[in-house]
Amino acid sequence: MATAAVSSGGISDQLFVSIKLECPRLDELGLVPHVFGSHPVAGSWDSSKALPMEQEEAAVWGLSCVVPSHHETLDFKFLLKPKGNSSQCIVEEGPDRSLVCGSSEVETRNALFKFDDELGAVECKVFVETEILSPFDLAASWKAHQEHLQPRVRGAHDVSMNAESESRAKNGFASGLELDLEKYVVPTPNMGSGVVYAANLTENPRSLLTTGISSNILHNSIKGDASPNLYASANKGADGRHVPPQEEQRAIFVDRGVGSPKFARPTNETISMSNAKFDSEAKDMPAAEGAVAAAAVADQMYGPKEDRKLAIVLVGLPARGKTFTAAKLTRYLRWLGHETKHFNVGKYRRLKHGINQTADFFRGDNKEGVEARNEVAALAMEDMLSWMQEGGQVGIFDATNSTRSRRNMLMKMAEGKCKIIFLETICNDKDVLERNMRLKVQQSPDYAEQTDFEAGVRDFKERLAYYEKVYEPVEEGSYVKMIDMVSGSGGQLQINDISGYLPGRIVFFLVNCHLTPRPILLTRHGESLDNVRGRIGGDSSLSETGLLYSRKLASFIEKRLATERTASIWTSTLQRSILTAQPIIGFPKIQWRALDEINAGICDGMTYDEIKKIKPEEYESRSKDKLRYRYPRGESYLDVIQRLEPVIIELERQRAPVVVISHQAVLRALYAYFADRPLEELPNIEIPLHTIIEIQMGVAGVQEKRYKLMGAVNPTAGI
């Protein structure tokens, strides 16, 4: 018998009933327990209207309800129905079960089900708990539901450590699943796995594209970049007419998704400004929420006009990681919502003067060479400033800029138009330099036609020596110096005259950047019960399929990180993420609230069909702009990006492998950062269940590999 907590028993009190049924065989037989009984909520003894019980654990099903006080007795029985077939059922043997409102005694005999075939009979344990609830209890419960107070892991801090000391060799539970990892590799639909020279991904020189240079010359000068068909009609539109310069920029870059500014005002909230000039300059605002948007508003109201545009001008000798640093910084700022472009002067030089320039071209006493290099630098700067006038916010100007005269030229061009911060990269590690130089010769279009690799290395070292003779370190203006930071063994960061929100964020990001190769593994939690039901949000546990994936994932991690001793496992604080990581042993597990799924607010726990029916205006608003749509009392994708910034910074700082077990919306945002995907595409990025996305971080940039450990599963809600 079970004891019930009984209150004063007022006339308006309600009986809360929690029923659980335990039987390991039901899942094996493909049967789902149901409850039907005398009350209309339980089907009024109509088996077709029986209430299905929800699977709470591997062998436990549960159902909770409230019985009104005026319904003195609730008679009910259990019945079993095959999965996917509600027309057949097996009713338990024996008399009806009874619940009497106000009674403290509940009958909990086992439930016996008899089959006609060789299965014989199945006996299930029954647990029943009851409690008398007052109207005040019910009101408080409803208020909590309305305010979206979802269950959390009790006592979990934003980051809590769970370092397990067991040896992975003892993990017989996981190692029993033998996996040939290559067997599970699947195509990577979004980000290539090959190495791409970073400078080839920078902005195309539109000032040179309008001068009539042939598409063949352009294609050869930026070997490995986009298709030559992109440039063949540089001065003509799709209909053959001449395209004005501003339209031409959009026509040239539309296929790469990095053309015209992407700013748009948030749909759920607007920024009210009494002065009309702020509305006219709304295009200067980032596509962002939270701190980024607040800082942008402050800059609009209080900062000098030129400070609203920021130019990060790289400085440094060749092979010091300038282009690598510029590419990472561009990716980070775009992800935060700032319209950012990377302008590489070397790309302009190759287009203007060809790719067959020997080291003599870079001599400091070669007057023609110096003038030619200054000319293309000025062209790149003009392009960047023109783009800023059209709405661009942050320009990354990538070149050696190794003399004061060159930097003075750039500052004079930018005067009154944008704020310049010099970013100087200095490396004294001979091993790192040798590796960088050989990688440069291997990848750079400057040596694409060089058949003798060692001859190319000698030529590059000669070029470097010419630069060293005239090199002048930065001592003027606002600057950041990164000294020996790429080697992964310390280094220092020097800053001068740096102020403002965005420059501060840039400095913080650069402090945590390095070139140490390491994998980052991204995966969604195993299939949850809410995935099966098509419900968004919530904090449900794993389905049987999800539990199977957790074991396969543990085996995969054991094999993939077999030689690692410093890897870590990051999860959200939601139980489906924590349970997926549970079988993994031998690595510390860290729970981040920042990795929790997007907050669906008042729509949490609903299906999309229910949202469409009950809240059609919300459904319509979301379908129009998933990126900026914010669930009432919940979050938007832009909100998720803001809370994930500390996660990105820490992933950049880590020098060991990290496994991130999180949720679809969160992983879309993380993946968009690593793949440098436009924010507009973020809400539709495919992050399938039971698939591991391996991101390789290192000197060659970002590369991707995917493993699918399990086949197709039930469709999941795309939150």
Buried (B, 14 or more C-beta within 10 A) or exposed (E): EBEBEBEEEEEEBBBBBBBBBBBEEBBEBEBBBBBBBBBEBBBEBEBEBBBEBBBBEEBBBBBEBBBBBEBEBBBBBBBBBBEEEBEEBBBBEEEEBBBBBBBEEBEBEEBEBEEEEEEEEBEBBBBBBBBBBBEEBBEEBEEEEEEBEBEEBEEBEEBBEEEBEEEBEEBEEBBEBEBEBEEBEEEBEBBEEEBBBBBBBBBBBBBBBBEEBEBEBBBBBBBBBBEBEBBEBBBEEEEEEEBEEEEBBEBBBEEBEBBBBBBBEBBBEEBEBEEEEBEEBBEBBBBBBBEBBEBBBEBBEEBEEBBBBBBBBBBBBBBBBBBBBBBBBBBBBBBBBBBBBBBBBBBBBBBBBEBBBEBEBBBBEBEEBBEBBBBBBBBBBEBBBBBBEEBBBBBBBBBBBBBEEBBEBBBEBBEEBBBBBBBBBBBEBEEBBEBBBBBBBBBBBBBBEBEEEEEBBEBBBBBBEBBEEBBBEBEEBBBBBBBBBBBBEEBEBEBBEEEBBBBEBBBEBBBBBBBBEBBBBBBBBBBBBBBBBBBBBBBBBBBBBBBBBBBBBBBBBBBBBEEBEEBBBBBBBBBBBBBBBBBBBBBEBBBBBBBBBBBBBBBBBBBBEBBBEEBEEBBEBBEEBBBBBBBEBBBBBBBBBBBBBEBBBBBBEBEBBBBBBBBBBBBBBBBBBBBBBBBBBBBEBEBBBBBBBBBBBBBBBBBBBBBBBBEEBEEBBBB
